[in-house]
Amino acid sequence: MSTLLIVHHTPSPNCQAMFEAVVSGATAPEIEGVQVVRRPALSATASDVLAADGCLLGTPANLGYMSGALKHFFDQVYYPCLDATRGRPFGYYVHGGNDVTGAVRGIESITTGLGWRRAADAVTVTGEPDKADVERCWELGATLAAGLMN
């Protein structure tokens, strides 16, 4: 069985709606043979990443960057996972009040350094997520999980 690790920082109702949609997509009945593991960014470990076949990341954009929680996650797992996870598929979603550019740039930079392969377009939302945004999050979760099906 493959494992999709969802690492998220979900401090707001908007981030919660996006997270729930991602999980719903990743656990859709059509997805078979994929275990979905959810970890808050402050408790996710290098062991979680090493045990996963792919990662899905979620964060708010705070003060022009990804959340401190997701940055802490990357700081903890970067070197222990650097060589062992090259080529792993990943995806991400970002929510911001008015700008997500810095958060996107940070995630792209770190995942490029890790050698991870983006397996789906990122979902970025400013303001309250609308129905189309929630659907894109569902598709993100489903796409990442389907890509891990055996």
PyMOL commands that set and color helices and strands:
alter all, ss='L'
color gray80, all
select helices_A, chain A and resi 13-26+46-51+68-81+101-114+131-146
alter helices_A, ss='H'
color red, helices_A
select strands_A, chain A and resi 2-8+34-40+54-62+65-66+89-96+117-118+123-126
alter strands_A, ss='S'
color yellow, strands_A
deselect
rebuild
show_as cartoon
